[in-house]
Amino acid sequence: MRIAAHTQQQAAGARAARRPFSGGPAAPPPAARRGCCRAAAGRQPGEEAREQAAAASRRQALLGALLAPAALGAAQLAPRAAAAAADAAPAGFAELADPILAYSFIYPVATAGGEALQMTLTHPPEKYSSAAPLSADARQRIVSEVFDLRRFVTVSMTVGPASGVLRDAPQEAWKPRDVALTVLIDRSTARLSSGQRTALNDIEEAHAEERGGQTYYVYEHTTQGSPTVSSIKAETYRHALAVTTTRPGLDGKPYLYTLNLSCPQALWADMAGGFKAAVDSFRLLPTTDAYIPPDQNPWLFF
């Protein structure tokens, strides 16, 4: 009898050893499970909705905590924060000063009629090598840009080497219209049947100005643009005012620094005065330790 009982105990132990390990507490007996189901079914009608609302509130609070640093970073990249001395900008303008490529300018944040522009810093100031190219050859690159998405007002700063007729000519022989055409052609992706690139802009006027011993080439130009939300016509036009000056690279060859401000033709009368003030304010700044010449590692993207 003892041998038989012992044999039954061993068999039971073997069956228990072969049973897979669940790693958790044993399932409650059927009566307990039925009790749990009855307890869940017996909740008050609005209790589940309140729990969902509380969970959504917790998720919203967590999301706010996660986005707070990003919002702070965006605020730090705002145009006034990017400016070295935003307090110096007159009413209706903001200032942007970049020590990396050493330039500064003011730009309008309101129309002549007093309507506020929602100017957003879409391209924070950066070095030439990491800037977005305007065309396939990557000569002219956008080193900073401010944009109003609602009124389609654009303020862009581009840098690129002198090319075309300017490349081999002494700067004393440069003509304002030639400078304007060279910049606009380098910004364009249009090509003739021969493959030569061409500008689709009409230059209304171009002239040179001397500012502190530095020559600045100012020009007004128009171009045909794409339909926008504010104008669905097949033929729309943009009107722009630009200024270009030069600074030598490490090898002594000139680089063109261009500030271009543009808007839809319908808005030109309201923006022309602000654009002129911006162009008049544009200056190359004395270089500091933060300055990075455009031709210093021009293909280093980081």
Stockholm file with secondary structure:
# STOCKHOLM 1.0

chainA/1-302         MRIAAHTQQQAAGARAARRPFSGGPAAPPPAARRGCCRAAAGRQPGEEAREQAAAASRRQALLGALLAPAALGAAQLAPRAAAAAADAAPAGFAELADPILAYSFIYPVATAGGEALQMTLTHPPEKYSSAAPLSADARQRIVSEVFDLRRFVTVSMTVGPASGVLRDAPQEAWKPRDVALTVLIDRSTARLSSGQRTALNDIEEAHAEERGGQTYYVYEHTTQGSPTVSSIKAETYRHALAVTTTRPGLDGKPYLYTLNLSCPQALWADMAGGFKAAVDSFRLLPTTDAYIPPDQNPWLFF
#=GR chainA/1-302 SS CHHHHHHHHHHHHHHHHHSCCCCSCCCCCHHHHHHHHHHHHTSCTTHHHHHHHHHHHHHHHHHHHHHHHHHHHHHHTSHHHHSSCGGGSCTTEEEEEETTTTEEEEEESBCTTCCBCCEEEEECCCCGGGSEESSTTCCSEEEEEEEETTTTEEEEEEEEECCGGGTSSCGGGCCHHHHHHHHHHHHCCCBCTTSCBCCCEEEEEEEEEEETTEEEEEEEEEEEECCCSSCCCSSEEEEEEEEEEEEECTTSCEEEEEEEEEEEGGGHHHHHHHHHHHHHHCEECCCCTTCCCTTSSTTCCC
#=GC SS_cons         CHHHHHHHHHHHHHHHHHSCCCCSCCCCCHHHHHHHHHHHHTSCTTHHHHHHHHHHHHHHHHHHHHHHHHHHHHHHTSHHHHSSCGGGSCTTEEEEEETTTTEEEEEESBCTTCCBCCEEEEECCCCGGGSEESSTTCCSEEEEEEEETTTTEEEEEEEEECCGGGTSSCGGGCCHHHHHHHHHHHHCCCBCTTSCBCCCEEEEEEEEEEETTEEEEEEEEEEEECCCSSCCCSSEEEEEEEEEEEEECTTSCEEEEEEEEEEEGGGHHHHHHHHHHHHHHCEECCCCTTCCCTTSSTTCCC
//
